[in-house]
Amino acid sequence: MSEPSTLFAGTTETVGTGVLPSQALRAAINAHEIEAARPIEAAQVQPASLDLRLGAKAFRVASSFLPGAKRTVAERLADLSLYEMDLGRGAVLERGAVYIVPLEERLKLKWRTSATANPKSSIGRLDIFARVITDRGTRFDRIEEGYVGPLYVELAPRSFSIEVRRGSKLTQLRLRRGSPPVSARFHERLQADYRLIGNAEPFDPSKDGVPFTVDVKGAGDGTVIGYRARRYAGLVDVDKVGVYDPRDFWEPVHARAGQGVLLEPEHFYILASKESVVVPAHVAAEMVAYDTTMGEFRVHYAGFFDPGFGCDETGGAGTRAVLEVRSHEVPFLIEDGQVVGRLAYERLAAPPDTLYGQGVGSYQKQGLQLAKHFRPWPPG
C-alpha cells in the first residue's frame, strides 16, 4: 500500500464520537485506517465523507450477490464472474447488466469504528445502482466495526449505459466512531434551531428523521416539475461534466393543475422536494431508505448530505433535495406535497474544517436539477 500523501501532513485526529469530519478522515488516512493502491487525493476528502475510486478491473457477473458471513468477494467472483474487463483505458458498462469492481481504497478500521457507503449524488441521478460490499458482508453499504480488508462496488446501470475507468469516483464512504444516540427529540430540536426542512407541514420527527415532501405543482400548470429518462438513449461518460444535451436522454414532466404525476412502472424520474433543506455544520444527514408504507416507489439512490448543504453561510439558502424516483410493479399517482421520505441527521465527532459548497462542483442552490454531466435544460 502507498504511503499517506504529503497533502495530509500535520493532520491530527478529532476526538469524540459520531461521523468523522474532513480533518478526522485525513487523520485516518495518515494512520493507515484508510489505505489505497495509489495515493489518496486531497479532493477525495469531503466535509463528512470520502470519495472512493474504481480500481483497475471490473467483473461482469450474472446477478447481484452478497458474499455471506463465511466467504470473501474474491471467492464468490471465482464462481459467478462471466468475464473480466480492463478499466485502465476505460470500458463501457451496459445498461441492464451487473458488474463488480474492486475499489482502490481498503480499510483497517479501529475498534468502535464502522462505515456506511452511498452513491455520489451525480451517480444516483444517472439511475445507477452503486452499492459497496465487503468480504464476509451480509448487507450492502454497511461496513462492520473493525473491518479489515478490501472494498468492492456493485454497479448496475438502469437507464443509460455508462463509460468508466480506473479512478472514476462513483461512491462515497462515511466513517463513524461509536454509536451516538439519535432520537425524535434530537431531530425536533435541530428543526427548531436550524429549520432543517423549510416549511415542512405537518412536522412529525422521529428517530428515523425529518419528513420531506415532493413538488409536482411547480410554478403552475404546464411548468416543468421533473424529468423522465428516455428508454433508449446514448452513452454517458461518468467523468465528463456539462457535455451532454439533456434532451437526448430525458423528457420533461409538466405540472397539470389539480393533478399529480403518474409514475409509470420501471420508468426513472427526477423530481424535487417541496421544501428547502439545511444541514448545519455540526451534523451530517442521510436520506432514509425507501419505506414501502409510503407507496409502490423508491425515492433517492444517493443518500449523503454533507454539513453545510443548504446553509446561508455557504451560499446555499433555498437549496432543495433532488429526488431519484422509480415506481415498481404498478402505476402510482404521486400528489403534490405528499411525504416521500425522511432525512436522518446524526452528530459529527467535531465540526469539519471545510463545509459543503466551499469549493467547486457542488449542487448548492439547486432546485430541480439533472446530474452534472448534462448541460442546463434549454429555455422555452
N, C-alpha and C positions, 0 to 999 in steps of 0.2 A: 504494500500500500504506500501511497505517496506521503511525503511529509506535509504538515499543515502549511498552507500558503502564508507568506510573509504579510499578506494583506490583513491577517488576523493577529499579528504580533501585538503583545501587550494587553490582549483581551483577558479580563478576569470574569469569573463565573458569578452570576447573580444568585444571591441567597434567597431561599423562600420556596414555597410550593405553588404549583399552578403551571400554566402554559409557559414555556420558555420564550422570552422575548429575544430580539435580534442579538443583543450582546451575549446572552447566555448560549445561544446557538453557536456563536463564534467560539465561545469557551469550550463547548462540547466538541467542536472540530479540533481545537488545539489539544484537547485531552484524548483524542482518538476515539471518542464515543461515536463520532460520525467519521467514517473513512471513505476514501474513493480511489479508484484505479488511476485517475488523473486529478490534479489539484482542484479543490473546490473553489469556485469563482466567487468573488465578493458579491456579485449581482444575484447569486442564488439565494442569499440570505434576505428574507423579507421581515417585516416587523414582528411576526409571530409564527413564521413558517420557513421551511427550506425547500426551494425548487429542486426536484430530482431529475437527473438526466438519463436518457436512454443509453444503454451500452452498445457494444459493437455488433450484436447479432440479435435476431428475432427468430422465434419458432412458431410456425403455423401449426395449430392444434385443431383437432376435430370438434372440441367442445370446451366450454369453461370448466374449471375444476378447482377444488381446494386440496392441498396435499394430505390433510389429516394429521392427527396428533403424532403419528409414528413415522412419517415419511418426509423426505425433502422434496423441494420442487424439481431438482435435477433428476431424482429417481422417478417422479411422475412423468417428466418430459421424455425419459427414455422409453416409456410405454406409449405416450399419447402424441408425441411430435410427429407431424406428417413430413415436414422438411424444414431446413434451416435457411435463414436469409442473412446476407451480409449488409449491415447498416452503414458501413464505412463511407460509401458514396451515396447513400440514400436508397430507399426502397418504398414501393407502394404497398400499403395495407388496404386490402379490398373491403368495400362495404359488405357487411353480412358475414365476414369471416372473423375468427378469433385468433389472437396472437399472444404469445408470452415473450416478454423482453426482459432479460437481466438488466438491472439498473447499475449505473456507475458507482452509486453510493452503497455502503453496507454499514451495519450498526454493531456497536459493542455497548449496549445500554447498561447503565449502572442499576444497582438495586433501587427500587421505587421509581424508576423512570420507564415510562411507556410511551407509545406514539400512536397517532392516527394519521391517515392519509386521505386525500381527496384530489379529484382532477383540478387543474388550474381553470380559472373562470372561462378563458377562451376555448378550452377543450370541451367543457360542458356545453358551451354554446354551439359547438360543432356536432353535438349528439354522438359523442364517443364515450362508450363505457371505458373508463380507465381506472382499474382497481388494483391496489398493491397487495401482493401476497408474500408470505414468508415461509421458510422451512417449518414444517410441523404446524402450520397455521390452520385454524379451523374457522376463521372469519376473514372476510375481505376488509382491507383498510384499517385493521386493528392489529397493533403490534404489541405483544405482551411485555410486561415489566421484565427488564433484564435480558431482553432478546439479544443474542449474538449471532450474526450471520448475514447472508446476502439478502437483497431485496429484489423483487421481480414485479413487473406490472403486466396485468392482463389488459389488452387493448382490443376493443370490438367496435369499429366504426359502424354506425347505424344508418346515417343518412347520406354521407359522402365518403368516397374513397379518399385516403389521405397519403401524403408523402412525408416520411420521417427519415431521420438519420441519427447517427451516433451524436449524442449531445443535445438532441431535442428535449425540451422541457415540457412535459405533459401533466405531471403530477406534483403535489406538494406534501411535505411531511410536517407534522406539528408534534413537538415533544412536550411531555408533561411530567413534572416531578410531583410525586404524591398524588393524593386524591382530595383536593379541597371540596367541601360540601357545596352543592348547588340546590337552591330551594325556590319555591314560588315567591317567598318573601324577598330573596335576593334579586329576582327579576323585577318584582314590584318596586323595590327601592331604586334600582337602576332606572326604571322607566320614569319614576317621579323626579329623579335628579337630572337625567340627561335626555329625556324624551326619545328613547331608543327607536320607537316606531311612531313616527309623527302621525297624529290624528287617528290612531287605531281605536276603533269603536265597534263592538264593545271590547274593553281591555280585560283579558282573562289570563293572567300569567299563571304558569305552573313551573314545576321543576324542569319540565321539558322545554321551556322557553316562552317567548313573547309571540303572540299570533300576528300574522300579516295577511292582507287580502289582495285580490287581483283587480287590476284596472282593465275592464273591457268596454268602458264608456268613452275614454279619451276626451278630446276637446269637443265632441259632438258627433252627430250622425255623419257617417262617411269618412271620418278621420281614421288614420292608420293606428291601430292599437296592438298590432302584433305582426308576426311573420310566420309563414308555414314553409317548411323545407320542401323543395321540389323533389319528386320521387327519383328522377333520373337527371343528375347534374354532373358537373365535371369534377376534377381532382383538386383538392386543397393541400397545398404545401404548408405544414403547420408552422414553419419558421418564417413565412413571408407575412408582411404587415401592410394592410391598406392597398392591396394589388388587385383584388377580385371585384368584379361588378356584381353587386348583391342580387340583381335581377336574374342572373344566370343560375342562382342557387335557391332563391327564396321568392315567394309570392306574398304580397301584403294581405293582411286581415283587417277589414274595416269594421268600425263600430256601426251597429244598427240600433236606432232609437228604440228603447224599451226592451231590447233583446240582449241575450248573452252571446257567447261564441260556442258553436257546436264543435267539439273536439272529435275528429274522425279517428277511428281505431288505427293505431300504428302509424299515425302521422306525427311529426315533430313540430312543435310550436315554440316561438319566442314571444313571451308576454312580459309585462312589468308589474311590480307591486303598486298598489294604490298609494301606499304610504312611503314617505322617505325613511331612510334607515341610518342610524348613528351607532358607531362602535367607539366608545370612549377609549382613552389612551391606556387605561389600566385593566382592560378586559379584551378578550377575543370572542368571536362568535362563529357559530356553525349552523347551517340550515339543517333542521331536523329532518331525518329520513321520512319518506313518503308514509302517510298514515292512511290505511285502507278505509277507515271510517269516514274520510273526507270525500270519497268518491273513487271511481274507477280510473284514476290517472296518477301519474308520477310527476312530482314537481321538483326540479333542481337536481342536477347531477353534480355540480361543483359547489361545495358547501362551505369553504372557509371565507370568513370576513375578518380581515386584519384590523388591529387597532388604528384608529384614525379615519376609517372609512366613513364618509358622510359627515365628518366633523367640520365646524366652522373654521377652526384654526388651520386646517389643511386644504381649505377651499372647496370643501365637499358638501356644503349646505344644500339640501334638496335632493341628494342622491337617492335614487330608488334601487331596489333589488331587481335584477333581471331574472326571469323565471324560465327554465327549460322544462317544457311540459309535453308529456306523451300520454295519450289515452290508451287503455288496454281493453281488449275483448269487445266492448260495446261503445257506441257513440255516447258522449257525455256532454251535457249542456252546462257550461260554466258561466255563472252570473257575475255581474259587476258587484264588487265588494264582498265576494264570497271568501271565507277563510280558506286558504290553500296550504298553509304551513306555519311553522314556528321557527324563530331564531333563538337558539340556545346560547347563552352567554356564560363565560367562565373566567375566573380570575387569572391574571398573569402573575408570574413569580415576581415581576417588577415591571414598571413602565418601560417600553422599548426605547432605544436610543435613536430610532427613526420611526416615523409614522407612515401609514398608507397615504399615498398621494404626494409625499415629499420626494419626487423624482419623476421619471418619465414612464409612460406606458400604463398608467393606471386607468380605472374606469370611474374615477372621481367625477362627480357632477352628471353622471349618466342618467338618462331616462330610459326609454325603450331603445336598446342598442344591440346590434349584432356583434359578433366576435371581431377582434382587431384585424383579422385577415381581410375583411371586406371594406371597400370604400363606403363613405356615407351614402345612405339611400338618396337617389336623385330627387330634387324637389318636384312638386307637381303630380 
